[in-house]
Amino acid sequence: MRRKLNLGFLAIILLLGAICAYTISNTLNVRAIFTELKDDIVPGAIAMARMKYHAGEIRNWTVTYIIRGNVTRDGKTVKEWLGKEYANLLNDARTHLEHDKVIRPNHRQAVESIMDISHRLVSVSTQIIGLKDQGATVDELLEKVRKEFGAPLFYPLRRTLDKHSAVHAEEMSAAETRVHDK
Protein backbone atom coordinates (compact mmCIF):
# COMPACT_ATOMS: atom_id res chain seq x y z
CA MET A 1 0.00 0.00 0.00
CA ARG A 2 2.79 2.37 0.93
CA ARG A 3 4.52 1.63 -2.38
CA LYS A 4 1.35 2.56 -4.33
CA LEU A 5 1.06 5.74 -2.32
CA ASN A 6 4.71 6.66 -3.06
CA LEU A 7 4.18 5.92 -6.77
CA GLY A 8 1.05 8.10 -6.72
CA PHE A 9 2.98 10.99 -5.13
CA LEU A 10 5.78 10.52 -7.64
CA ALA A 11 3.29 10.56 -10.51
CA ILE A 12 1.73 13.75 -9.15
CA ILE A 13 5.16 15.38 -8.76
CA LEU A 14 6.14 14.36 -12.30
CA LEU A 15 2.84 15.67 -13.65
CA LEU A 16 3.27 18.98 -11.80
CA GLY A 17 6.85 19.20 -13.11
CA ALA A 18 5.63 18.60 -16.66
CA ILE A 19 2.93 21.24 -16.24
CA CYS A 20 5.49 23.71 -14.89
CA ALA A 21 7.93 22.97 -17.74
CA TYR A 22 5.14 23.40 -20.30
CA THR A 23 4.02 26.67 -18.69
CA ILE A 24 7.56 28.03 -18.57
CA SER A 25 8.14 27.05 -22.20
CA ASN A 26 4.94 28.77 -23.32
CA THR A 27 5.71 31.83 -21.21
CA LEU A 28 9.12 32.16 -22.88
CA ASN A 29 7.53 31.75 -26.31
CA VAL A 30 4.90 34.40 -25.55
CA ARG A 31 7.62 36.70 -24.18
CA ALA A 32 9.54 36.29 -27.45
CA ILE A 33 6.42 37.22 -29.41
CA PHE A 34 5.84 40.31 -27.25
CA THR A 35 9.50 41.28 -27.64
CA GLU A 36 9.12 41.06 -31.42
CA LEU A 37 5.99 43.20 -31.19
CA LYS A 38 7.69 45.76 -28.96
CA ASP A 39 10.96 45.95 -30.89
CA ASP A 40 9.74 45.56 -34.44
CA ILE A 41 6.09 45.42 -35.39
CA VAL A 42 4.58 48.12 -33.17
CA PRO A 43 7.33 50.71 -33.86
CA GLY A 44 6.85 50.11 -37.58
CA ALA A 45 3.11 50.67 -37.32
CA ILE A 46 3.68 53.81 -35.25
CA ALA A 47 6.19 55.09 -37.82
CA MET A 48 3.62 54.63 -40.58
CA ALA A 49 1.00 56.60 -38.64
CA ARG A 50 3.50 59.36 -37.85
CA MET A 51 4.58 59.66 -41.48
CA LYS A 52 0.96 59.89 -42.64
CA TYR A 53 0.36 62.60 -40.06
CA HIS A 54 3.45 64.61 -41.06
CA ALA A 55 2.64 64.33 -44.78
CA GLY A 56 -0.86 65.61 -44.06
CA GLU A 57 0.52 68.48 -42.02
CA ILE A 58 2.92 69.40 -44.85
CA ARG A 59 -0.01 69.47 -47.27
CA ASN A 60 -2.10 71.58 -44.90
CA TRP A 61 0.67 74.06 -44.08
CA THR A 62 1.66 74.38 -47.75
CA VAL A 63 -1.91 75.27 -48.74
CA THR A 64 -2.18 77.61 -45.75
CA TYR A 65 0.99 79.38 -46.91
CA ILE A 66 -0.40 79.70 -50.44
CA ILE A 67 -3.64 81.24 -49.23
CA ARG A 68 -2.62 83.24 -46.16
CA GLY A 69 1.13 83.73 -46.46
CA ASN A 70 3.60 83.34 -43.62
CA VAL A 71 1.13 84.01 -40.82
CA THR A 72 1.85 83.24 -37.19
CA ARG A 73 0.01 80.51 -35.36
CA ASP A 74 0.69 79.49 -31.77
CA GLY A 75 3.83 81.64 -31.76
CA LYS A 76 5.36 80.12 -34.92
CA THR A 77 5.22 81.18 -38.54
CA VAL A 78 3.90 78.83 -41.21
CA LYS A 79 7.46 78.41 -42.51
CA GLU A 80 8.60 77.33 -39.04
CA TRP A 81 5.75 74.81 -38.83
CA LEU A 82 6.63 73.52 -42.30
CA GLY A 83 10.31 73.22 -41.41
CA LYS A 84 9.40 71.18 -38.34
CA GLU A 85 7.12 68.89 -40.36
CA TYR A 86 9.73 68.47 -43.12
CA ALA A 87 12.30 67.39 -40.54
CA ASN A 88 9.84 65.06 -38.78
CA LEU A 89 8.71 63.34 -41.99
CA LEU A 90 12.23 62.83 -43.29
CA ASN A 91 13.52 61.69 -39.89
CA ASP A 92 10.69 59.13 -39.51
CA ALA A 93 11.18 57.90 -43.08
CA ARG A 94 14.95 57.57 -42.58
CA THR A 95 14.54 55.80 -39.24
CA HIS A 96 11.99 53.41 -40.74
CA LEU A 97 14.24 52.74 -43.74
CA GLU A 98 17.21 51.92 -41.51
CA HIS A 99 15.06 49.74 -39.23
CA ASP A 100 13.42 47.81 -42.07
CA LYS A 101 16.75 47.19 -43.83
CA VAL A 102 17.78 45.19 -40.77
CA ILE A 103 14.47 43.60 -39.83
CA ARG A 104 12.75 43.08 -43.20
CA PRO A 105 15.11 43.09 -46.17
CA ASN A 106 12.24 41.90 -48.38
CA HIS A 107 10.37 45.20 -47.79
CA ARG A 108 13.28 47.28 -48.99
CA GLN A 109 11.53 48.50 -52.14
CA ALA A 110 8.51 49.79 -50.22
CA VAL A 111 10.54 51.63 -47.59
CA GLU A 112 12.89 53.09 -50.21
CA SER A 113 9.83 54.29 -52.12
CA ILE A 114 8.51 55.91 -48.94
CA MET A 115 11.86 57.64 -48.45
CA ASP A 116 12.01 58.81 -52.08
CA ILE A 117 8.45 60.16 -52.19
CA SER A 118 8.96 61.86 -48.81
CA HIS A 119 12.01 63.71 -50.15
CA ARG A 120 10.15 64.73 -53.30
CA LEU A 121 7.12 65.87 -51.27
CA VAL A 122 9.34 68.13 -49.15
CA SER A 123 11.12 69.40 -52.27
CA VAL A 124 7.91 70.34 -54.10
CA SER A 125 6.46 71.97 -50.98
CA THR A 126 9.65 74.02 -50.67
CA GLN A 127 9.40 75.01 -54.35
CA ILE A 128 5.79 76.12 -53.86
CA ILE A 129 6.76 78.23 -50.86
CA GLY A 130 9.59 79.78 -52.88
CA LEU A 131 7.25 80.58 -55.77
CA LYS A 132 4.80 82.23 -53.35
CA ASP A 133 7.64 84.34 -51.96
CA GLN A 134 8.54 85.37 -55.54
CA GLY A 135 5.01 86.62 -56.14
CA ALA A 136 3.24 83.76 -57.93
CA THR A 137 -0.54 83.98 -57.89
CA VAL A 138 -2.73 81.75 -55.75
CA ASP A 139 -4.19 80.14 -58.89
CA GLU A 140 -0.72 79.30 -60.24
CA LEU A 141 0.33 77.83 -56.93
CA LEU A 142 -2.84 75.77 -56.51
CA GLU A 143 -2.34 74.44 -60.05
CA LYS A 144 1.22 73.43 -59.10
CA VAL A 145 -0.17 71.71 -56.00
CA ARG A 146 -2.68 69.85 -58.15
CA LYS A 147 -0.18 68.83 -60.85
CA GLU A 148 3.00 68.21 -58.86
CA PHE A 149 2.09 67.78 -55.20
CA GLY A 150 -1.24 66.02 -54.60
CA ALA A 151 -1.78 63.32 -57.20
CA PRO A 152 1.88 62.60 -58.05
CA LEU A 153 3.29 62.70 -54.50
CA PHE A 154 0.95 63.11 -51.55
CA TYR A 155 -1.63 60.49 -52.47
CA PRO A 156 0.92 57.90 -53.65
CA LEU A 157 2.81 58.38 -50.38
CA ARG A 158 -0.40 57.86 -48.41
CA ARG A 159 -1.24 54.72 -50.47
CA THR A 160 2.26 53.31 -49.99
CA LEU A 161 2.09 54.02 -46.26
CA ASP A 162 -1.37 52.41 -46.09
CA LYS A 163 -0.13 49.28 -47.90
CA HIS A 164 2.94 49.07 -45.69
CA SER A 165 0.78 49.65 -42.62
CA ALA A 166 -1.35 46.71 -43.71
CA VAL A 167 1.78 44.52 -43.62
CA HIS A 168 2.42 45.61 -40.04
CA ALA A 169 -1.24 44.99 -39.16
CA GLU A 170 -1.01 41.47 -40.61
CA GLU A 171 2.13 40.87 -38.56
CA MET A 172 0.32 42.06 -35.42
CA SER A 173 -2.60 39.78 -36.21
CA ALA A 174 -0.27 36.83 -36.76
CA ALA A 175 1.47 37.60 -33.46
CA GLU A 176 -1.92 37.74 -31.73
CA THR A 177 -2.79 34.32 -33.17
CA ARG A 178 0.55 32.89 -32.02
CA VAL A 179 0.00 34.26 -28.51
CA HIS A 180 -3.52 32.87 -28.44
CA ASP A 181 -2.26 29.47 -29.60
CA LYS A 182 0.32 29.39 -26.83
Disulfide bonds with the S-S distance in Angstrom:
none
